[in-house]
Structures are given as C-alpha cells and as structure tokens.
Amino acid sequence: MQFYLGHAFFIFNQIAYFTASTKTLAMPNDSTLLNTKAQAQQTFDAIVIGSGISGGWAAKELTEKGLKVIMLERGKPLEHIKDYKTASLDPWEFPHRGRTTDEQKKKYPVIHRGWAAAEAVMDSWTNEEDCPYTEVKPFTWWRSYQMGGRSLLWGRQSYRWSDLDFEANAKEG
Ligand SMILES: Cc1cc2nc3c(=O)[nH]c(=O)nc-3n(C[C@H](O)[C@H](O)[C@H](O)COP(=O)(O)OP(=O)(O)OC[C@H]3O[C@@H](n4cnc5c(N)ncnc54)[C@H](O)[C@@H]3O)c2cc1C
C-alpha cells in the first residue's frame, strides 16, 4: 500500500513538473510547446535605427499612424530624469569645477576642438579611442551613442524653421 501511495505521488510530481515546464515554454494563448505566433510577434511595419531626435520623431509619427515599430539603439540605455546625473549640480559641486582633465583631453581630441568639452557631459560622448574615424578633410564629429542620442546634450536653442531648411537637402545634398 505504501509503495502504491509513493508511486502515485511520484507520478503526480512528474505531471506537475511537466505542466510547469510546458507553461514556461509556451507563449500566452499558444498551443502546447509550440509558439505559433513567433513570426507575427517579431514582424514589424517599420524599423527605426537610432533613438535621437530624428529617430524619436520618426517613431512618434509612425506609431501614431498605427504602425508596429521597432527601434534599435546602439548606445547605452538611459532612464529619463533618473540618469541625468549632473543636470542639477552647481559648478562648485564638480571636482574640476566643470573643466576636463588632461587625460580626457588626450582621450577625446575631437570633442576638445570646440566648446562641448565640459566635465558634466564627458560620460555622454562616444569614446574616441574605441571609435576612431578617418578624416579625409577636416570633419569635427561629435557623437553620443546613448538612448536619446545628442538630444541629451543640445543647448536648448530652438530655431524657427523656414522654407529654406526644408529644401536644403535637395539644393545642397
Ligand atoms: C553639445 C551640443 C549642443 C547642441 N545644441 C543645439 C541647440 O541648442 N539647438 C539645436 O537645434 N541643435 C543643437 N545641437 C544639435 C542637435 O542636438 C542635433 O542635431 C540632434 O540632436 C541630432 O539628432 P539626430 O537624431 O539626427 O542624431 P543623434 O542624436 O546623433 O542620434 C543618432 C542615434 O543613433 C544611434 N545610432 C547610430 N548608429 C547606429 C546604428 N548603427 N545602430 C543603432 N543605433 C545607432 C546613436 O547611438 C544615437 O542615439 C547640439 C548638439 C550638440 C552635440
């Protein structure tokens, strides 16, 4: 009798284990062990590369029109507000009073050509040692690979657009 009870318990355990494992394998509303919706779940109407201002607006427009959109971003993830570590610091709260170090000057030579090299934002620039580029003629390229791209660095100047701006590509390439 004891054997049969133990045997039944063993079988019950096996059924419980099998049910639990099928639950983790199957997708919601799916048939047992087979994800029949995988293709539909991974199919998109549009792919937006980059989450900067251009990609952000493209995604906004497309999703508002009802398209299923996936956005790919090569840079680090970043949470709005929470990850703006230096945004509300006063100048005297920075170890170098806002200036960059000699080491940073060596590591980020392109950024140091202009006015954008500041202690508060050095973590936001793309590492120039890891991502060098060839300059056939002088080309100062400020890159920021992160969620939101360079929108996190811009100087809050919002210019009014004119007709010229919308034709510039066609006229100037
Ligand atoms: C310091 C600074 C101050 C500025 N101040 C102003 C201002 O006051 N007023 C103004 O109008 N403009 C200003 N600008 C310019 C403005 O910020 C940029 O023109 C604008 O943010 C660019 O947006 P974008 O989406 O075209 O490019 P980005 O913001 O560079 O976005 C491109 C995104 O694509 C990602 N990406 C790139 N390649 C790939 C890939 N292969 N796969 C996946 N993801 C990829 C990048 O990581 C990045 O997130 C300033 C720029 C800087 C740097």
The ligand as an SDF file (V2000), in Angstrom:
LIG
                    3D

 53 58  0  0  0  0  0  0  0  0999 V2000
   26.6420   69.9110  -27.4590 C   0  0  0  0  0  0  0  0  0  0  0  0
   25.5430   70.0800  -28.4710 C   0  0  0  0  0  0  0  0  0  0  0  0
   24.7030   71.1860  -28.3850 C   0  0  0  0  0  0  0  0  0  0  0  0
   23.6750   71.3440  -29.3300 C   0  0  0  0  0  0  0  0  0  0  0  0
   22.8280   72.4190  -29.2060 N   0  0  0  0  0  0  0  0  0  0  0  0
   21.7960   72.5600  -30.0620 C   0  0  0  0  0  0  0  0  0  0  0  0
   20.8440   73.6250  -29.8990 C   0  0  0  0  0  0  0  0  0  0  0  0
   20.9160   74.3840  -28.9800 O   0  0  0  0  0  0  0  0  0  0  0  0
   19.8480   73.7140  -30.8090 N   0  0  0  0  0  0  0  0  0  0  0  0
   19.7120   72.8260  -31.8510 C   0  0  0  0  0  0  0  0  0  0  0  0
   18.7600   72.9620  -32.6140 O   0  0  0  0  0  0  0  0  0  0  0  0
   20.5880   71.8130  -32.0130 N   0  0  0  0  0  0  0  0  0  0  0  0
   21.6270   71.6590  -31.1420 C   0  0  0  0  0  0  0  0  0  0  0  0
   22.5090   70.6220  -31.2970 N   0  0  0  0  0  0  0  0  0  0  0  0
   22.3200   69.7220  -32.4190 C   0  0  0  0  0  0  0  0  0  0  0  0
   21.2490   68.6780  -32.1120 C   0  0  0  0  0  0  0  0  0  0  0  0
   21.3700   68.2560  -30.7680 O   0  0  0  0  0  0  0  0  0  0  0  0
   21.4710   67.5070  -33.0560 C   0  0  0  0  0  0  0  0  0  0  0  0
   21.4150   67.9710  -34.3870 O   0  0  0  0  0  0  0  0  0  0  0  0
   20.4070   66.4450  -32.8940 C   0  0  0  0  0  0  0  0  0  0  0  0
   20.2750   66.0430  -31.5450 O   0  0  0  0  0  0  0  0  0  0  0  0
   20.7690   65.2660  -33.7910 C   0  0  0  0  0  0  0  0  0  0  0  0
   19.7550   64.3130  -33.7040 O   0  0  0  0  0  0  0  0  0  0  0  0
   19.8200   63.0100  -34.5920 P   0  0  0  0  0  0  0  0  0  0  0  0
   18.6710   62.1530  -34.1520 O   0  0  0  0  0  0  0  0  0  0  0  0
   19.8630   63.3830  -36.0370 O   0  0  0  0  0  0  0  0  0  0  0  0
   21.2090   62.3270  -34.2820 O   0  0  0  0  0  0  0  0  0  0  0  0
   21.7450   61.7060  -32.8610 P   0  0  0  0  0  0  0  0  0  0  0  0
   21.1880   62.4650  -31.7060 O   0  0  0  0  0  0  0  0  0  0  0  0
   23.2170   61.5890  -33.0110 O   0  0  0  0  0  0  0  0  0  0  0  0
   21.0770   60.2800  -32.8440 O   0  0  0  0  0  0  0  0  0  0  0  0
   21.5660   59.1890  -33.5370 C   0  0  0  0  0  0  0  0  0  0  0  0
   21.2930   57.9530  -32.6620 C   0  0  0  0  0  0  0  0  0  0  0  0
   21.5200   56.8060  -33.4560 O   0  0  0  0  0  0  0  0  0  0  0  0
   22.2660   55.8670  -32.7280 C   0  0  0  0  0  0  0  0  0  0  0  0
   22.9640   55.0610  -33.7340 N   0  0  0  0  0  0  0  0  0  0  0  0
   23.9340   55.4710  -34.5980 C   0  0  0  0  0  0  0  0  0  0  0  0
   24.2890   54.4660  -35.3830 N   0  0  0  0  0  0  0  0  0  0  0  0
   23.5170   53.4010  -35.0390 C   0  0  0  0  0  0  0  0  0  0  0  0
   23.4330   52.0620  -35.5010 C   0  0  0  0  0  0  0  0  0  0  0  0
   24.2030   51.6220  -36.4890 N   0  0  0  0  0  0  0  0  0  0  0  0
   22.5400   51.2300  -34.9140 N   0  0  0  0  0  0  0  0  0  0  0  0
   21.7460   51.6560  -33.8820 C   0  0  0  0  0  0  0  0  0  0  0  0
   21.8020   52.9200  -33.4030 N   0  0  0  0  0  0  0  0  0  0  0  0
   22.6790   53.7680  -33.9780 C   0  0  0  0  0  0  0  0  0  0  0  0
   23.1700   56.6930  -31.8370 C   0  0  0  0  0  0  0  0  0  0  0  0
   23.6090   55.9810  -30.7080 O   0  0  0  0  0  0  0  0  0  0  0  0
   22.2350   57.8360  -31.4660 C   0  0  0  0  0  0  0  0  0  0  0  0
   21.4790   57.5510  -30.3030 O   0  0  0  0  0  0  0  0  0  0  0  0
   23.5190   70.4210  -30.3750 C   0  0  0  0  0  0  0  0  0  0  0  0
   24.3770   69.2980  -30.4620 C   0  0  0  0  0  0  0  0  0  0  0  0
   25.3600   69.1320  -29.5090 C   0  0  0  0  0  0  0  0  0  0  0  0
   26.2180   67.8990  -29.6040 C   0  0  0  0  0  0  0  0  0  0  0  0
  1  2  1  0
  2  3  1  0
  2 52  2  0
  3  4  2  0
  4  5  1  0
  4 50  1  0
  5  6  2  0
  6  7  1  0
  6 13  1  0
  7  8  2  0
  7  9  1  0
  9 10  1  0
 10 11  2  0
 10 12  1  0
 12 13  2  0
 13 14  1  0
 14 15  1  0
 14 50  1  0
 15 16  1  0
 16 17  1  0
 16 18  1  0
 18 19  1  0
 18 20  1  0
 20 21  1  0
 20 22  1  0
 22 23  1  0
 23 24  1  0
 24 25  2  0
 24 26  1  0
 24 27  1  0
 27 28  1  0
 28 29  2  0
 28 30  1  0
 28 31  1  0
 31 32  1  0
 32 33  1  0
 33 34  1  0
 33 48  1  0
 34 35  1  0
 35 36  1  0
 35 46  1  0
 36 37  1  0
 36 45  1  0
 37 38  2  0
 38 39  1  0
 39 40  1  0
 39 45  2  0
 40 41  1  0
 40 42  2  0
 42 43  1  0
 43 44  2  0
 44 45  1  0
 46 47  1  0
 46 48  1  0
 48 49  1  0
 50 51  2  0
 51 52  1  0
 52 53  1  0
M  END
$$$$
